[in-house]
Amino acid sequence: IYVEKYSCPYCREWKLWEFSEFKKQPEAKHVDMIMIDKGRSRSALGKSDYPEKFRHFYEQVSGFGTPVPTWLLIANGKPVVIGVGQSSWGSQIMPEIRRLVAEKLAAVEKKKIVNAGTQ
């Protein structure tokens, strides 16, 4: 989950440069990016701004206040990392995405090997 506001220059910069680059990376095809944008509203992001199926994660993100940009990385239905601020994408979120994707691919490969051995 990516939380932003239109008025946030760091959000616009991330979306323009880093997100554009991320979409070209092999890991991107393994990630469903849910983007929550408060738009031009001056009010703080609230639970109702989250898509229904992700509202139960609001409390975990709101514990940091409502700074933007904020990322909540979820794997297997559970929060893994919360990153707050532009630099957290490169220092926390992207490394964890790479680790999770590598772990997923290794498990798929191991399953293929096991299945091949049982045939």
Salt bridges, closest charged atoms under 4 A:
GLU4 OE2 - LYS15 NZ 2.75
GLU21 OE2 - LYS24 NZ 3.10
GLU27 OE2 - ARG98 NE 3.74
ASP49 OD2 - LYS38 NZ 3.18
GLU52 OE1 - ARG55 NH1 3.15
GLU59 OE2 - LYS47 NZ 3.25
GLU96 OE2 - ARG99 NH2 2.52
GLU103 OE1 - ARG99 NH1 2.77
